[in-house]
Amino acid sequence: MKKFIIPSIAALFLAACGSTAPRDTSELAELQKEKDSLVSLSQEITAQIAELDESISKLDTAAKRALVSVVAAEQRSFEHYFSVHGIVQANKNVTLFSESAGTITGVLVKEGQRVRTGQVLVELDADVMKSQLKEIETSLELATELYERQKRLWDQKIGSEVDYLNAKNRKEGLEQSKATLERQIKMAQVVAPSSGVVDEIFPRQGEYVGSSSPVVRLVNLDQPYLESEVTEAYVGRIGAKTLVRIAFPALDTVVEATISRAGDYINPNNRTFKVEINLDQMKGLNVKPNMLAVVHIRDYSSEEAVTLPSRMVQQTADGSSYVYVASQGTDIARVEMRAVQPGRSYDGYTEILKGIQPNEFVVDQGARSIRPDQQVRVVANPS
């Protein structure tokens, strides 16, 4: 073959340099045919060399290959949560104020005591008003008797109408004065508007309090709830019955619940809406009003998602995501660089929307030190 190629090249060289005669068409065709034959032979040899290299690599135990571990892509249920802060609220958490001014003469309950609706909690000095009430009651008895006498006489057309009207007016005026004093005496008492627990008593017995001064804080924890503010970006993605996980750092406790109510109003100041989560069914949960919580709200779920550990998804310089896929899960494998389309990520896992099928072997440890189409050794724990 060499004997043929060398004279041919020499002939072409001489023809190009010194001869002006027309090229021999048949000789050019013969040369082109010989070139094509050599190209084909070269390709066959390259393929054979690649096969030999692969066989040698499998038999050559001394060859150094990158050590990697692989993870089989899972098809499983996948959930995504976002987190907001929440505050425990009592269904009835009220501060009771004094309706009148005066000195406290009696504190009838203790902090931590459970009280019922209508129970008197604190009394203010009302002795003067009570004395006035007794005087009015005595006067009212006399006025009532005189009125009844005048009425009987007037009904019999005896006596003057003026006497009858004066007696009637006297009686009704005293009745009104009595009702006013009774209301004022009642205002000197701080009464529980509902059942609950006395959380705090602000003044002490003997102290003077003014009108509208805070006296007692009453808390009803029979129906506690958690209140959170959520950005308007999640409108339409969450609502009543949406699953949540609530973490109480102070209690070192995590519980599951559902949203009871999602607000319909967007606060224009911070672009959020409120959500409420009832806690009354969580027996034994020792929550307190204003206790802080971290609320994890589920905004996405898929029952058949292909997932990978988030650490395995890499990015190119232009922001495209990719992973390395191994040809097999054990021994010597060849890796392929595979473009993927990631979805949401949560709790260390990322949903893969495109690019990976379930049970494909994706390179985990060692993925950042390999290149496409490289042979690697798959081990359980690469060193």
C-alpha positions in Angstrom: 0.0 0.0 0.0 2.9 2.4 0.8 4.4 1.6 -2.6 1.3 2.8 -4.3 0.7 6.0 -2.2 4.2 7.5 -2.5 4.4 7.4 -6.3 0.9 8.8 -6.5 1.7 11.7 -4.3 4.9 12.4 -6.2 3.1 12.3 -9.5 0.5 14.8 -8.2 3.3 17.1 -6.9 5.1 17.1 -10.3 1.9 17.7 -12.2 1.1 20.7 -10.0 4.6 22.2 -10.3 5.9 21.6 -13.7 3.3 20.1 -16.0 0.7 22.2 -17.9 -1.0 19.1 -19.3 -4.6 18.4 -18.3 -5.1 16.2 -15.3 -5.9 12.6 -15.9 -9.5 12.1 -14.8 -9.2 8.4 -14.2 -6.1 8.9 -12.0 -8.0 11.5 -9.8 -10.9 9.2 -9.4 -8.5 6.4 -8.4 -6.9 8.6 -5.8 -10.3 9.7 -4.3 -11.3 6.0 -4.1 -8.1 5.2 -2.3 -8.6 8.1 0.1 -12.1 6.9 1.0 -10.8 3.4 1.6 -8.2 4.8 4.0 -10.8 6.9 5.9 -13.1 3.9 6.3 -10.1 1.8 7.5 -9.2 4.6 10.0 -12.7 4.6 11.5 -12.7 0.9 11.9 -9.3 1.0 13.7 -10.5 3.8 16.0 -13.6 1.8 16.9 -11.5 -1.3 17.6 -9.1 0.7 19.8 -12.1 2.0 21.8 -13.4 -1.5 22.3 -9.9 -2.7 23.3 -9.5 0.3 25.8 -12.8 -0.6 27.4 -11.9 -4.3 27.7 -8.5 -3.4 29.1 -10.0 -1.0 31.6 -12.3 -3.7 32.9 -9.4 -6.2 33.3 -6.8 -3.6 34.5 -7.4 -3.5 38.2 -4.5 -1.1 38.7 -6.2 1.6 36.6 -7.2 4.7 38.6 -10.8 5.8 38.2 -12.9 8.4 39.9 -14.8 6.9 42.8 -18.5 7.8 43.0 -21.7 6.7 44.7 -25.0 6.6 43.0 -28.6 7.1 44.1 -31.6 5.5 42.2 -34.1 8.2 41.3 -37.3 7.6 43.4 -40.9 7.9 42.4 -42.8 8.8 45.5 -45.2 11.3 47.1 -43.7 14.8 47.4 -44.9 17.8 49.4 -43.8 21.4 49.5 -44.3 23.7 52.5 -43.6 27.3 53.1 -43.2 28.8 56.6 -44.7 31.8 58.4 -44.8 32.8 62.1 -48.0 32.6 64.1 -49.3 33.8 67.5 -51.6 31.9 69.8 -54.8 33.8 70.5 -57.5 33.1 73.1 -61.1 33.0 71.9 -61.9 35.4 74.7 -58.9 37.2 76.0 -60.3 40.4 77.6 -59.1 43.1 80.0 -61.9 44.3 82.3 -62.0 48.0 83.2 -63.6 49.9 86.1 -66.8 51.8 85.0 -66.6 54.1 88.0 -63.9 55.7 90.2 -63.4 54.6 93.7 -61.4 52.7 96.3 -61.2 48.9 95.9 -62.8 47.4 99.0 -62.8 43.7 97.9 -60.8 41.5 95.5 -63.0 38.4 95.5 -60.9 36.1 93.3 -57.3 35.0 92.9 -55.0 34.9 89.9 -55.4 31.5 88.2 -58.9 31.0 89.5 -61.6 29.8 87.1 -64.7 32.0 87.2 -68.2 31.8 85.7 -70.2 34.2 83.7 -71.7 37.0 85.9 -69.4 36.3 88.9 -68.3 39.4 90.8 -64.5 39.7 90.7 -63.7 43.1 92.3 -65.8 45.6 94.3 -65.3 49.3 94.7 -66.4 51.5 97.7 -70.1 52.1 97.2 -71.2 52.7 100.9 -72.4 56.2 100.2 -74.5 55.1 97.3 -75.9 52.2 99.3 -76.9 54.6 102.1 -78.6 56.8 99.6 -80.4 53.8 98.1 -81.8 52.9 101.5 -83.1 56.5 102.0 -84.7 56.4 98.6 -86.3 53.1 99.2 -87.8 54.4 102.4 -89.1 57.5 100.7 -90.4 55.4 97.8 -92.4 53.2 100.2 -94.1 56.4 101.6 -94.6 57.9 98.1 -96.1 54.7 96.8 -98.6 54.5 99.7 -99.6 58.2 99.2 -99.9 57.7 95.4 -102.2 54.7 95.9 -104.4 56.7 98.3 -104.6 59.6 95.9 -105.4 57.3 93.0 -108.2 55.6 94.8 -109.7 59.0 95.7 -109.2 60.3 92.2 -110.9 57.2 90.8 -113.9 58.0 93.1 -113.8 61.7 91.8 -112.7 62.8 95.3 -109.9 65.3 95.7 -108.1 67.4 93.2 -106.3 66.3 90.1 -103.2 68.3 91.2 -102.8 66.2 94.3 -103.1 63.0 92.3 -100.5 64.1 89.7 -98.1 65.4 92.4 -98.3 62.0 94.2 -97.7 60.2 90.9 -94.8 62.4 89.9 -93.2 61.9 93.4 -93.4 58.2 93.2 -92.1 57.9 89.6 -89.2 60.3 90.4 -88.1 58.2 93.4 -88.4 55.0 91.2 -86.1 56.6 88.7 -83.6 57.7 91.3 -83.6 54.2 92.8 -82.9 52.6 89.4 -80.0 55.1 88.8 -78.4 54.4 92.1 -78.7 50.6 91.5 -76.9 51.0 88.2 -74.2 53.1 89.8 -73.7 50.5 92.6 -73.5 47.8 90.0 -70.9 49.8 88.1 -68.8 49.7 91.3 -68.5 45.9 90.7 -66.2 44.3 88.1 -68.1 41.3 86.8 -66.9 38.4 84.5 -68.6 38.8 81.1 -67.9 35.1 80.4 -66.4 32.0 82.0 -62.6 31.8 82.0 -59.5 32.0 84.1 -58.3 35.1 86.0 -54.9 35.7 84.4 -53.9 39.0 86.2 -55.3 41.4 88.8 -53.8 44.8 88.3 -54.7 46.9 91.4 -54.6 45.8 95.0 -57.3 46.0 97.7 -57.3 49.5 99.1 -56.0 51.2 96.0 -57.9 53.9 94.3 -58.8 53.4 90.6 -60.1 55.9 88.2 -62.9 55.4 85.7 -61.8 53.2 82.7 -58.7 51.9 84.6 -57.7 48.2 83.9 -58.6 45.9 86.7 -58.6 42.3 85.7 -57.4 40.3 82.7 -59.7 37.3 82.0 -58.6 34.5 79.6 -60.7 31.7 78.1 -58.6 28.9 76.7 -61.4 26.6 75.9 -61.1 27.5 72.2 -57.5 28.7 71.5 -56.5 29.4 67.9 -53.3 30.3 66.0 -53.3 33.4 63.8 -50.7 34.0 61.0 -50.3 36.5 58.2 -49.6 35.1 54.7 -48.3 37.0 51.7 -50.9 37.6 48.9 -48.7 35.5 46.5 -50.4 32.4 48.1 -53.9 33.5 47.4 -55.6 30.6 45.6 -53.0 28.1 46.7 -54.1 27.7 50.3 -57.5 27.9 52.0 -59.7 26.2 54.6 -58.6 22.6 55.2 -55.1 23.1 53.9 -52.7 20.9 55.8 -50.2 22.6 58.2 -47.5 21.6 60.6 -47.1 23.7 63.7 -43.9 23.9 65.6 -43.9 25.4 69.1 -40.3 26.2 70.0 -41.2 26.8 73.7 -42.8 23.4 74.0 -40.4 21.5 71.7 -43.5 20.1 70.0 -44.7 19.7 66.4 -48.4 19.0 65.6 -50.4 18.7 62.4 -53.6 20.5 61.8 -55.6 22.2 59.0 -56.4 25.8 58.4 -59.8 26.7 59.8 -60.3 30.0 58.0 -58.5 32.0 55.4 -59.2 35.7 55.4 -60.7 37.5 52.4 -59.1 40.9 53.0 -55.6 41.9 51.9 -53.9 44.3 54.3 -52.7 47.2 52.0 -49.9 48.0 54.4 -48.0 44.7 54.1 -49.9 42.8 51.3 -50.9 39.9 53.5 -54.1 38.1 54.5 -54.8 36.3 57.8 -55.3 32.6 58.4 -56.6 30.9 61.5 -56.0 27.4 62.9 -58.2 26.1 65.7 -56.2 24.4 68.5 -59.1 23.4 70.7 -59.1 19.8 69.5 -55.5 19.3 70.5 -56.0 18.0 74.0 -53.0 18.3 76.3 -51.3 21.0 74.3 -50.3 23.5 77.0 -50.4 26.7 74.9 -50.6 30.2 76.2 -52.0 33.4 74.7 -49.4 35.3 72.6 -47.1 32.1 72.4 -45.0 32.1 69.2 -45.2 29.3 66.7 -43.7 28.5 63.3 -46.4 27.4 60.8 -45.4 25.2 57.8 -48.2 25.4 55.3 -48.5 22.9 52.4 -48.9 24.6 49.1 -48.1 21.7 46.7 -48.2 17.9 46.6 -47.7 15.2 44.1 -48.3 11.5 44.6 -46.0 10.3 41.8 -43.1 12.7 41.7 -39.6 11.7 40.6 -37.2 13.1 43.3 -33.5 13.4 44.0 -31.5 14.8 46.9 -31.2 18.5 46.1 -27.4 18.4 46.5 -27.1 16.2 43.3 -28.6 18.8 41.0 -25.8 21.0 39.5 -25.9 24.1 37.4 -23.9 25.3 34.4 -22.6 28.8 34.0 -25.8 29.9 32.1 -28.0 28.5 34.9 -29.1 25.3 33.3 -29.5 22.3 35.6 -27.9 18.9 35.1 -27.0 15.7 36.7 -24.6 12.8 35.9 -26.3 9.5 35.2 -24.3 6.3 35.5 -24.8 3.4 33.1 -25.1 1.0 36.0 -25.3 1.0 39.8 -22.2 -1.2 40.5 -18.7 -1.9 39.4 -17.3 0.1 36.4 -19.8 2.5 34.8 -19.7 5.3 32.2 -21.4 8.6 33.1 -23.6 10.8 31.0 -24.2 14.5 31.6 -28.0 14.8 31.5 -30.0 18.1 31.4 -32.9 18.1 33.8 -35.8 20.4 34.7 -36.1 20.7 38.4 -39.4 21.6 40.2 -39.9 22.6 43.8 -37.4 21.7 46.6 -38.3 20.9 50.2 -36.6 19.1 53.1 -33.5 18.3 51.1 -35.3 16.8 48.1 -36.0 18.3 44.6 -38.8 17.1 42.2 -37.4 16.4 38.7 -40.0 17.3 36.1 -38.0 16.3 33.0 -34.8 14.5 32.2 -34.8 11.6 34.7 -36.8 8.4 34.8 -37.5 6.4 38.0 -34.7 4.0 39.1 -32.0 5.6 36.9 -28.7 5.7 38.7 -27.7 9.3 39.4 -24.2 10.2 40.6 -24.2 11.6 44.2 -20.8 11.8 45.9 -18.0 12.6 43.5 -20.2 14.2 40.9 -18.2 17.5 40.9 -14.9 15.8 40.0 -16.0 13.9 36.9 -16.6 14.8 33.3 -19.1 13.6 30.6 -18.5 10.1 29.1 -15.9 9.3 31.8 -15.5 5.8 33.2 -15.9 5.7 37.0 -15.9 3.1 39.7 -19.2 2.9 41.6 -18.7 2.3 45.3 -20.9 2.5 48.4 -18.8 5.1 50.2 -16.1 6.8 48.0 -13.0 7.9 49.9 
